[in-house]
Amino acid sequence: MKRKIAIFASGSGSNAENIISYFEKNDKFEFPLILSNKPDAYVHQRAKKLQIPSFYFSKESFIDGNEILDFLNTYKIDSIILAGFLLKVPEVLVQAFPNNIINIHPALLPKFGGKGMYGDNVHKAVKASGETESGITVHYVNEHYDDGNIILQVKCALNDLDTPESIADKVHGLEYEFFPKAIEQIWA
C-alpha cells in the first residue's frame, strides 16, 4: 500500500520538486497534492509541471487547521512534508498526524531555529555568529517551531570566505541529497 504524502510549501518549491522526482519510480510513495499558504508561490508552477494538484489556503485556514484537516482526509493523506513551509503547524494537525509530519531546517538545530528563522535569515545568522559549520536538520514537527525530535542532521564545513549566499548553496546541496533519503528511511 502506498503512503500518501501531502507537501506543504510557501516558496519556490525546489525541495518539493526534488522529493517528488526522487520518488517517481518508487511504488511505496504517492504525492497526491501540494498545499501552499501563498497563491503566487512558484511551487504551484512546479506542481503543474509535475502534474500534481496544488491548492492555496489562507493563513487563517492554516492557523485554524480544521479546514486543512478535512481537506487532507478527503485525499486520505497519511503523512505531511514541510518543504519550505513558513507557517507554524496548528495543534489539530500535529495531533491528527503524530510522528507523520516532518520538516527540513537549513541549520543544525537547536541553533538558529524558531519563529522567523528560515531561508536567508538563517544563513545570515550563521555567518554573523562565526560558526565553522552549518547543515540541515530533518525533524518531526510538534506544536513548537523547530522543536520536534531530530531524524537526521548533516553538516557542511564553513570558512571565513563563506557568505550567506555560499552557505545557502552548500545547505541547498545537502537538502536535495539527504531530505529524500531521510523520508525514505523513516517511511519506507
C-alpha positions in Angstrom: 0.0 0.0 0.0 1.3 3.4 -1.0 1.9 6.1 1.6 0.0 9.2 0.6 2.1 12.3 1.4 1.0 15.9 1.2 3.7 18.5 0.7 3.3 22.0 2.2 5.4 24.7 0.7 5.4 28.5 0.8 8.0 29.4 -1.8 9.7 28.2 -5.0 9.1 24.5 -4.3 12.5 23.3 -5.3 12.6 20.8 -2.4 9.1 19.7 -3.2 10.1 19.0 -6.9 13.3 17.3 -5.8 11.4 15.0 -3.4 8.7 14.1 -5.9 11.3 13.4 -8.7 13.3 11.3 -6.3 10.3 9.0 -5.6 9.0 9.0 -9.1 9.7 5.3 -9.7 9.1 4.2 -6.1 5.8 2.4 -5.7 5.7 3.0 -1.9 5.1 6.7 -2.1 2.4 8.9 -3.7 2.2 12.7 -3.6 -1.5 13.5 -4.4 -1.3 17.2 -3.6 0.7 20.2 -2.7 -0.7 22.9 -0.3 0.6 26.4 0.0 -0.3 29.5 2.0 0.7 31.7 -0.9 -1.4 31.9 -4.0 1.5 33.2 -6.1 4.2 30.8 -4.8 6.3 29.3 -7.6 5.6 25.9 -6.1 2.2 26.0 -8.0 4.1 26.2 -11.3 6.3 23.3 -10.3 3.2 21.3 -9.3 1.6 22.0 -12.7 4.8 20.8 -14.4 4.8 17.6 -12.3 1.0 17.1 -12.9 0.2 17.2 -9.2 -2.7 19.3 -8.0 -1.8 22.3 -5.8 -4.0 24.3 -3.6 -3.9 27.6 -1.9 -5.3 28.1 1.6 -5.3 31.3 3.5 -3.1 31.9 6.5 -6.3 31.9 8.7 -7.3 28.5 7.4 -3.9 27.1 8.2 -3.9 28.6 11.7 -7.3 27.1 12.4 -6.3 23.8 10.9 -9.7 22.2 10.8 -10.5 23.0 7.1 -7.0 21.8 6.2 -7.5 18.6 8.2 -10.8 17.9 6.4 -9.2 18.5 3.0 -6.3 16.1 3.8 -8.8 13.5 5.0 -10.6 13.8 1.7 -7.4 12.8 -0.1 -6.7 10.1 2.5 -3.3 11.6 3.4 -1.1 9.6 5.7 1.8 12.0 6.1 2.9 15.6 5.6 6.2 17.0 4.5 7.1 20.6 5.1 9.4 21.8 2.3 10.0 25.4 2.8 6.7 26.0 4.6 6.8 29.1 6.8 3.7 28.8 9.0 3.5 27.1 12.3 1.6 23.8 12.0 -1.5 24.0 14.2 -2.0 21.6 17.0 -5.0 20.0 15.4 -2.8 18.8 12.5 0.1 17.7 14.8 -2.4 15.6 16.8 -4.0 14.2 13.7 -0.6 13.1 12.2 1.5 12.1 15.2 5.1 11.5 14.0 3.9 11.8 10.5 4.8 15.4 9.8 8.4 16.2 9.1 10.3 19.4 8.3 13.7 20.3 7.0 15.5 23.2 8.6 18.5 24.9 7.0 20.7 24.8 10.0 21.9 22.5 12.8 19.1 22.7 15.3 18.7 23.7 18.1 20.8 26.6 16.9 19.2 29.1 14.5 15.6 27.8 14.9 12.4 29.4 15.9 10.0 31.9 14.6 11.4 34.0 11.8 14.4 31.7 11.3 14.0 30.5 7.7 15.9 30.8 4.4 18.3 33.7 4.2 17.6 34.8 7.8 19.2 31.5 8.9 22.2 31.8 6.7 22.8 35.4 7.7 22.6 34.5 11.3 25.0 31.6 10.8 27.5 33.8 9.1 27.2 36.6 11.7 27.8 34.1 14.5 31.1 33.0 13.1 30.1 29.3 13.0 32.6 26.9 11.5 29.8 24.5 10.3 26.2 24.6 9.2 24.0 22.0 7.6 20.5 20.6 7.6 18.2 19.1 10.3 15.3 16.9 9.3 12.9 16.6 12.3 9.4 15.7 13.3 7.0 18.5 13.8 5.4 19.3 17.1 3.5 22.3 18.5 6.6 24.5 18.6 8.8 25.9 15.8 11.8 23.7 15.0 11.4 21.8 18.2 10.5 18.2 17.3 12.7 15.1 17.6 15.6 15.1 15.2 15.6 12.5 12.5 18.8 13.4 10.7 21.5 16.1 10.7 24.1 16.5 8.0 26.9 19.1 8.4 29.0 21.1 6.0 32.2 23.0 6.8 32.3 26.8 6.7 35.2 29.1 6.4 35.9 32.9 6.7 35.3 33.4 3.0 31.8 32.0 3.1 29.0 34.5 2.6 25.3 33.9 3.4 24.8 33.1 -0.3 27.6 30.5 -0.4 26.3 29.0 2.9 22.9 28.8 1.3 24.3 27.0 -1.7 26.1 24.4 0.5 22.9 23.8 2.6 20.7 23.5 -0.5 23.0 20.8 -1.9 22.6 18.9 1.4 18.8 19.4 1.3 18.5 18.0 -2.2 20.7 15.0 -1.4 19.6 14.0 2.0 15.9 15.1 2.5 14.5 12.4 0.2 16.8 9.8 1.8 15.5 10.7 5.3 11.9 10.4 4.1 12.7 7.0 2.6 14.4 5.9 5.8 11.6 6.7 8.1 8.5 5.9 6.0 9.6 3.1 3.6 
